[in-house]
Amino acid sequence: MRSLFIIAMACLLAACAQQRHVQLYSGAPLPESQILTLVVPSELEIRSINGQPYSAANTMFGASDKRLHLQPGAYQVHAFYKNGFDIDGGMSHEVVRGRTAIFDFEGQAGETWRLEFDLPQNLAEARAFETDFPAWAENTRTGERHEAQAGNRNTSVLSAMLGSSEVAPEATSVAPLGAAEPATQAVTLRQSPSATATLPHNDATLTTLQQMWNLLTPQSREAFLKWAQQ
């Protein structure tokens, strides 16, 4: 049984290594000369694209940059720095979540844009991103550069969930700003195989999590809340 598990994990990792992009337009894949490519460093987590929550690009990419394939046009991306640091020689661990940056850019077919920031050299520099996160979007061919605007400060994922009475639905399509999308045409996201490893955002998932929570002892709930606050 253990051997089968190891083989399955090896196959999953191999699939992730072969495909490092997510297609965010409808229809068959197009050559990169006809699309807009957005490169997102592994240390950045996307909160939304054009106002819609979108988490598939944040999963199972490891330390590699994420490549999002988009229709040419204008986009606004909300993203923040997130990375873990060992403390006291690995005896403890701290996850730093920087302030959200708002990236605005407009790309043409065949162009590649990249979300950029100065990589912190230590934990102290990373912590500074919690209040001030200087970042920018850059055209990798022309060098055109747009400074990002400052967004909201981030807390833990659980705190954000408990502090909000409504959860915005996960995006099922990504279109350029100002693009009229026909109501009769459903746009699906073509994701890398790794994206299917995440739990879907629906009522069944929520019910399962609630049932698991009810089974926890008070001590387990306290331990879980402390972990979620990291």
N, C-alpha and C positions, 0 to 999 in steps of 0.2 A: 504494500500500500504506500509506504514511504517513497519507494522508487517511482511509482506512478505520479505521486505528487511532485517530485523533483522534476520529472520529465515534463509535466504540464506547465510548471513554472518556467522551465527553460524555453518551452515553445512560446509562452506568452512574452517573455523577455526578448526572444528573437523577433517576434512580430513587431514589438515596440521599436526595436532597433532598425527595422527595415522601413518603417513609415513614421516620420516625425512631423507630419502636417495634418491639418484638419481642413476639409473643404467646406466653405461657408456659402456656397452658391448652388443653385439647382442645376440639374442635368448632369450630363457626362463630364468627366474631368477634362479640362482644357489645358493646352500647353501654357507654360508660365509666361510666354510672350503675350498672352491674351488676358491675363489676370493680374491682380494686384496682390503682392505677397507682403504680409506683415510678420516681422520677426520679433518675437518676445523672449527676452532672456529668461532663463529658468528661475531666477530669483524673483521675478515679478509674477503676481497673481492677478488675473483679470477679474474685475468685479462686474463690469457691464460693457457692452458694445452698443453704441447708439441708443443708450438708455435701457437696454434689455439685459437682464441677468444672463450670464453665459459661463458655465463652469467646465464644459467638456475639454476646453483647451488647457485646463489646469491639472489634468490627471495623467499620471503614469508616463511622464516625459523624462523623469529623472533629472540629470544635470545638463541635459541638452536643451538648446534653444527650441522654442515652439515656433512653428511656421504656420500661419493662418492664410489660407487662400481665399481671396475676396473678389467681388466684382469691383472693377475700377470705380472710383468715386470718393466722396467725402465721408470721413468716419470720426467719431469721438469715442475714445476708449478710456475707461476708468480702470486703473490698475495700481497696485501697491506692492512695495517691497515686503517679502516674507522669507526669512531664512533662520535656521537654527544654529546656535553656537554652543560649543562645549565650555563648561566652566569648571575650574579647579581640576584640570587634567582629565576631564571627562566624567567627573564624579556627579555632575549635574548638567542640566541642559536648559537653555533659554531660547524661545522662539520670538524673534523680533518682527513686529508688523509695522511697517512704515505708514506715514500719512498717504492717503490716496492722491495720486496725480491724475490730472485730466489731460489726455493727449488729443489734440485736434490736428488732422492732416487730410490732404486730398491727393490721391495717387492715381496715376494713369496706368493703362495696360502695359505690362512688361516691367513695371517699376517694383522695387523692393524698398519698403520703409522699415525702420527698426526703432523700437522704443529703447532709449538710452538713459543711463545714469552713471555717476561715478561710483564704482564698486567699493564698498567700505573695506578697510583693511583690518578692522577689529570690531569687537562688540560695542565699544563706546561710540565709534563712528556710525555703526548700524542703529544704535539707540537714538541718535540724533535725527534719524529719518522719521521718528514718531511725531515730531513737531514740524520738521522742515525737510521736504523731500524734493530737491532740485532734479528735474529730469526733463527729457525732450524727445521729440520724434524727429528722425533724420532720414532723408532720402539717401540711400547708400551709393547711388550713382552720381547725383548732382551735388550732394552735400547740403542741400536745402534743409533748414533746421527750424523747428517750431518749439519754443519753450512750453512746457506743460504748466497748466494752472494748478493751484493748490486745491485739493478736495478735502473731504472729511477726515478726521482722525479715526483710526481703527481700534476696536477692542477685540476680545476673543470672539470666535464664531458663535458660541453659545450665548454670550452676553448680547450680541446683536439680535439673535433669534428671540430671546426672552424680552428684549426691550422693544420689540416691534409687534404690533397686533396684526399686521398683514405681511404676508410674504409674497413678493412679486413672482409671477410665473416664470419658469425657465424659458428662454428664447427658443423658438422653433425655426426661426429664420433670421438671417442677417442681411440687410439690404443697405446700400449707401444712403446717407442722409438726403432727403428730398426726392428719393426714387419712389415712384408710385408702383406698388406691387399689386397685380391683379388679385381680386378676392377669390377667384375661382382656381388660382394656381397655388398649390401647396408647395412650399419650399422646404426641403428636408436637408438636414446637415449630414454630410458624408464624413464620418469620423474615423480615426484610426482604430484598429481593433482594440486597443487598450481602453478606449473610452467606454466600452460596454462593461468594463469591470466595476463601474460605479453604480450605486443604487439609484433607481429612477426617483424623481421628485413627484410623488403622487400620494393619494390617500392611503394606499396599502402600505407604503413605506412608513408613513407617519404612524399608522396604527401599530405596526410591528415595533417601532421604536418605543411607543407608549407602553406596549405590553412588556417589553424588556425592562423599561424603567420601573414598572410596578413590581417586577420580580426582584429588584435589587433591595438589599438590606440598607438601613440608614447609613451604615459605615461605607458601603459600596457607593451609595449616591454621593456622599461627601467626597470620597476619593475621586469619583468621576468629575464632579464639579471643579475640584482643584486642578485636575488634568486639563479640562476644557478652558480654564482661565489662563493657561500657559501661553 
